[in-house]
């Protein structure tokens, strides 16, 4: 299932927020990450207390890492809720 999250990108010392859609079947692990960011570099609309997570994705022989907004518990809940499906009966 596809999950919509907010990714944090660091380009030339400034951070930008982008929506990202990922296939929950490819998630390998989720880990908390602490970004050390100056207030001038922090993206608009985020509080300094915001937590971030790294999502490790299976991408063939090379893995892929995304840094997203939210603690691992919240990200895991979003991913697991996307995997739930109704049985046809």
Order of alpha helices (4+ residues) and beta strands (2+ residues): beta-beta-beta-beta-beta-alpha
